[in-house]
Amino acid sequence: MSQAEGAAGAAGEPAAEAAREGAVRPGAEGPVRADAARSPLRTFGILRSELFTTLRRWRTLALLGVLAAVPVLIGIAVRVETADGSSAGPGGGGAGPAFLSQVTNNGLFLVFAALAATLPVFLPMAVGVIAGDAVAGEASAGTLRYLLVAPAGRARLLLAKYAATLGFCLVATLVVAASALAVGALLFPVGDVTTISGTTIGFGEGLVRAGVVAVFVAASLTGFAALGLFVSTLTNSGIAAMAATVGVLITVQIVDTIPQLSGVHPYLFPHYWLSFADLLREPVYWDEVVENLELQALYVAVFGSAAWARFTTKDITA
């Protein structure tokens, strides 16, 4: 055990810290070691290590920076476009770009417009990079075997990887929402919110709904994150896994826009992503919101199980 830990330290990779988090005392008896491996505190330590390692990487910070910049660009563009008093974005409706038409009246709508603009491409691409690199990146860096030195078990390590990816989903979504809220409040007036149904709710309730929408958007990415994690277990190349995951995203998005394939649309993970607009109705329309969550749960179950089956039987050589 001490030799393996020394090798992990020599590797100098941040990912090997999870192995040190899960390591037990040298010379411990078998039952003690097994109990330590099953300890809830040990599991929490692995989850914490994976989450912190993921969020502090320069690549992750760069992705978050790009996501934070999108609402800034949208806000500035709307401000410039409406400087002469004209309206921004298409009128009517309530989903996607139609939120832009409300931004000039209430800066809070920039949160919804930014989420609608980033959800089809930017957010899932960022999640695809993190999920695709979760296992394959460790294998290509030569640190995966060090993570498995600790008696945590492959299933627990895979769960920690997925939890870290979900943590990134939430952080990325909140970064977009927080950036949009700050820019919206700076460039436009804020106040009571007119819902898609035409009713008015207070600014406080509008903030609460914006938070609920952000969490819902993060939950909408859980199925794609599980798919990306499964792809990551299929190869030892982090770049290949990331490219394949993003490729699947683009392909499915294209299929979802082809009318002749409408029969399969309800089964595609991004089909109900923009259903968060129904959370801005009064009363809330729950049908597509619930269908989206059920669909994501199905993808998590299917591809999470596939990732577990692949990873627990995989021959780890790197």
PyMOL commands that set and color helices and strands:
alter all, ss='L'
color gray80, all
select helices_A, chain A and resi 2-11+14-22+30-38+40-55+58-81+96-103+109-118+122-141+144-147+154-187+203-220+222-232+238-255+259-261+265-267+273-280+287-313
alter helices_A, ss='H'
color red, helices_A
select strands_A, chain A and resi 193-194+200-201
alter strands_A, ss='S'
color yellow, strands_A
deselect
rebuild
show_as cartoon
